[in-house]
Amino acid sequence: MKLKDALAQGRFVVTSEVQTPSDGDPDELIQSLKRIRGRVNGVTVSELDIAGMVGDTIKTCQLLKQNRFESIYQTTTRDKNRPQLQKDLISAHEAGVENLLVFTEDYRITGDSLQEMMFFHVDSGKLHSVLEHLSGGQTIEGKELPFQAQFTLGSGIESKWGREVPDLEMKELEALTGIGAGYFLTTPIFDVALFEKFMHRVQTFGVPVIAEIMILRTAGMAQFLNRHLKAGLVPDWIIKKLAQSKDRQATSIEIFADLVKGLKDLCRGVHIITIGAEDKLRLYLDAADLR
């Protein structure tokens, strides 16, 4: 089922993501995804910060569509003016892409500054201008287009705050809601109780929230995320459980399934970051009863 339809029907949606093949050979990517065909509502393809790779990202989205997967084109507003953003979105539409995930191109790693507080800041005015023109069948310059490009729009939100969501982030969510955001994707969730407090704070916006979950296979992987992505991101109890496990894959799957179970009553879906476990994803879906 298409992501837009699943969200409209109130279903618990499941999405994942892939990288654009750097060698230009998509066969391995498609083979790994065939194991989960029909079990995910969308597959995100992130835009690489390499000259010429935007086109390749969109081609990967097109390839997914040709192989009966719902693709989600992940792009940014940072460092793009309106003409560039328009060019990329027109290319995405022409490739059959119906879903966008838009935020900044990098993570803020440490500190409590305004920049981190606006973790997923999107230039909503710029984005709205381009989307409004394309959906009306014209360019930002006023040139008529032979189509109307409409997308299901998703954007990111920082969910670490619990109940104490800063007013600036609430205003950002309001702005994105105003330009038609169809869903919000959170930062990685490992603490369900903290996430529940966050959801109580933001639920009045009425926009579906999808929780991001990372598949952690080893304690070393979790420690790496804490050192290089965000301090304290992965709780100590998860690290200890993985470190002490005699069957790391079984423990990894158990942690994942327990998180999903806790999230099912709090939000509208999960976005799974596989971190190299694409070929095992079906085992995680089975354990979490995600059909």
Beta strands, then each sheet from edge to edge (+ up, - down):
strand 1: 13-18
strand 2: 42-46
strand 3: 71-76
strand 4: 99-103
strand 5: 152-157
strand 6: 181-188
strand 7: 209-214
strand 8: 269-273
sheet 1: 1+ 2+ 3+ 4+ 5+ 6+ 7+ 8+ 1+
end
